[in-house]
């Protein structure tokens, strides 16, 4: 109650209790972590998110970082919704359960579906990469460029099947953008993750697909890469043009940002420690070397930068998605 006075003994006791809580939190942060940490990947093993998550956390056990290993646990399904719904509702808040995020995926899904998560359900830690979507076709496809692809699609509405890692993930958004920009009708086939989506293209089960640049880079001998959905060509695939270079107005809205989050309610001291450690770990020369060798684009962002990016992406997608949905 405002203005209420406490006796000196009671006030001293209250001050001591507050001090103990503060010291207890500091002590917890200093000893954390004292056991292995789990990190939920909401996609299948072997896909770009899973593959990269294992690289960027491979040094977690080093004393200069967390001094404890990070164990990857896959919870795939519904383009990431299964894992993120679980994490938002059941993820422990003690710092021993982390999750990877994918943007625009989880933000777009929270706009289009009644998910248990949105940008306010997670505590940002750090971002490690930004992976553009690329348009791919089987190796023996008659399509050798975007012009061939669009010409066929205009003559055969809905006849081109396009695989992707789920609904309202970056691959789906790139497909919707391509339809709208080129004035064509495609048939999108949502798979359970990037790996089955890639396999469908390689095996010729679909006529085309949108997938991650990093996955396409590792499979480029088994398919053709027609275009990248970004504002400029990428150093890993310098011969692959952007859609804009092909005269089609598809921008970088589908670029896949990847990073790490805690569930809402995690202790501030734990958030602070992880937010300090992860960007340094992501930038370790051993991590960067393996990421480059695998064709995995790196974009390190701090907690504050990720929070800002989440807000900006949500605002942008709230305007973009209804327009793209009307096209369907």
N, C-alpha and C positions, 0 to 999 in steps of 0.2 A: 504494500500500500504506500502511495506517494507520501513522503514526509514522516513516515513511521521511524521511530528511533529504537534501536536495540540496545540492550545492556552491554557493557564493555566485554564481559566474558562471552556472551553470545556472538557479538560482532567478531571477536577474535577467533572464535570457533568457526564461524562462517568463512572468514578470510583464510583460515588454515585449510578448510575443506576445499575451497576454490583453488588454492595453491597446490594442494595435493592432486587435484584433477588435472591441472595444467602440467605439473611435473610428470604425472602418470602418462599423459598424452605424449609428452616429449620423450619419455623413456620408451614408450611403445614404438614411436617412430624410429628411435635409435636402434632398437633390437629387431624391428621389422625389416625384412622377413626372416623368420627363424625356421622355415620349412618350405618345401617346394610350392610354387604358385601355379594354379591352373589358368589356362587362357582358352576361352571358348572361341572356336572358329565356326561361323554359321554356314559354312560351305563344305563340300566333300573333300576328302584327302586328295592331294595331288593338283588341285586347282591353284590359280595364282595367289589367292588370299592365303590358303593353307601353306603353299610352298614358300611364299615370302615371309609369313609369320614365323616359320621355323628358322629362316635365315636371320631375321632381325632380332630374334630372341636367343640366338645360339650362344651368346656371351653372357647371358644373365647370371650364370653361376660364377663368373669372375668376381673376385673381391672388390675390384674397382667399380663394379656395377651393383648387383643385388646380392651376390654371394649365395644365391639359391637358384636352382634351375627353374625354367618355366616349362610346364607340360601342356602340350596342345591337346585339346579335346574337341572333336568335331561333332557339331549338332546341326546337320544340314536339313533342308526342307523348305519348300515354298519361297525360294529366292532369298533365304535368310530369315524369314519370319519365324520359323520354329525356334531357332536358336536365340534370336533377339527377344522374342516373347518370354522364353524361359529365363533369360538373363535379367530382364527388367522386373520380373515377378519373383524369381527364386534365387537369383545370384547373391552370394554372400557379400556383406558390406565390410568385411574385415580386411580386405586387401588381398585375399588369397584366391579370389575368383575375378579374373579380368575377362574382357571380350574384345575381339577385333570388330571394328566398324567398317562399313563400306558406304561411301557417299557418291552418288545420289541415292543409292539403294534404300537404306533404312528411312531416310527422310521422305522419299517419294512414296514408299509404302505406308508411312504414317499419315500421309495426306490422302491417299486413295483407299485405304482400308482401315477398319476399326482395330488397329494394333494396340498392344499394351505398351508401346514405346513411341517416343518422339524425341526431339532434341533435348527435352528437359528430363528425360528418364535416365540419362547417362551423364557421368562426370568425365569430361575429356581428359586424356593424359597426354598424348602426342600423336602426330601423324608421321608415317614413314614413306609413303609413296603416292604417286598420281599416275594411274595406268589408263591411257586412252583406249576407247573401243575401236576395233578395226573390222571392216567388212571382209569376210573370207568366203571362199568357195572351194569345192573339191579340186584336186589337182587336174582332173580330166574335164573340168567344167568348160563349156563353150564361152563363158564370160571371161574376157581378158582384161577388162577395165570397167569402170563405172558406167561409161556410155553404153556398152553392150548390155549391161545389167538393166539399166533404166529402159532402154529401147524394148527389150523383151518384156519387161514388167508392164509397160504401157499397152502392148499388144495382147498381153495375157494377164489381166487383172486377177490377183489372188493365187496365181499358179506358182509363184516363187515362194517356197517355204524357207523361213529364216529361223534358225535356232538361237537361243540365248539362255542365260543362266537363271531365268525366272521372270516373274511378272514385276514390272516397274523397277528392275535393276537397270544399270547403265546400258546394257545391251538392248533392253526393251525400249528405253527412251531414245536410243540412237535409231532404232527401227522406226519408231513413230515419227521422229524428226525427218528421216529420209523419205518416208511416205508423203509427209506434208510438203516438204521442199521440192520433191521431184514430181508430185502429182500422180503417185502410183499407189496401187493396192498390193500389199504383201500379206502372207499368212505367217504370223509369228508363232513359233513352237517353243513354249517355255520348258526348259529342262530343270533338273534338280541341282544344277551347278554348272560351272564352267567346263569341267572335265567331260560330262556326258554331252554337253552342247558342242564341244570341240570334236568329240568322237563321232557325233552325228554328221558333221561336215566331212571329216576325213573319210568316213565310210560311205559317203554319198547318200545317206538317208534323207538329207535335206539338200536343197539346191544352193543354200547359202547360210551364213550365220554372222552374228556379231559376237566378238569375243575380245578378251583382253589382249592388248599389244604384246605383253610379256608371254602369254601362252602361245600366241601366234608366232612370235619370234622363235620359240623353242620347237615349233612344229612346221616351220616354213618350208621344209623339204617335202612335206606331205600335203600341202595346199597352196592356193594362190591368195595373196593379200591384195585387195583391190584399192582400198582407201582407208585413211585414218580419220576418225571423228575428233579432230583437234584443230587449233588455229594455225599450226605450222607442222611441217614434217618432223619426224622424230629421228634422233641420231642413231637409234638402233635399227631403223628401217628407212634409210635415207632415200631409197628409190620409190617408196610408196607415197603417192600424193595425198593431200587432204581432200575432203569433199569439196571445199571451196575452190580448190585449184581445178576441180572437175566441173565447176560451174553450178554446184548444188549447195544451198545455204544450210549446211549442217555445222553447228559450232562445237564447242567443247563442253556442252551441258552434261554429256554422258561420261566424261573422264572420271575414273574410279579412284577416289581418295581412300586410302587405307590407313588405319591407325588403331589405337588402343583406348578403351574406356573402362571405367569402373561403374557400378550401379549407383544410382542416386542414393545418398545417405551414407556414403563412405566417409570415414573420418578425415577431416581436413589435413591432419599431419601425414596421413598415408597418401592422399592425393598429391600433396606438396612434394613428398619424397619421390614418388614415381614420376611426377612431372619434371623433376630435375634430372633423374637418372635416364629416362628413356630417350630423349633427344641425343644425349651423349652416346648412348649405346648404339642407336641407329646410325650415328655418324662415325662409328669406329671403322678404321680402314679395312679391317678384316670383313666386316659386314658389307661395306661399300663394294669391296672387291667381288664378293660372291653375288651381290645384287647385279652388278654390271655384267658379270660373266653369264648370268642367266637371262639377260635382257629385261631386267626388272627396273623400271624407272623409279628414281628416288626423289622424294620431296619431303624434307623434314620440316615439321611445324611444331611449335611449342603449344602448350595447353591454351594459352590466351589466343593464339592464332587459330587454333582449331575451334574454339568457342565462337569466334568471329565468323569463321568459315561456315559452321553449322547454321548460324542465324542468316547469313547471306544466301546460302543455298536453299534454305527453307522458303525464304521470301521469294526467291526467283522461281522455284519449282511450283509454288502456289499459284503463280501467274502462268507458267508454261504448261503444266500438266492438263488443266481443263481445256486449253486450246488444242493440244495434241489428241485428247480423248474425243473431242468433237469430230475429228477427222475419221475416227473409226466408224 
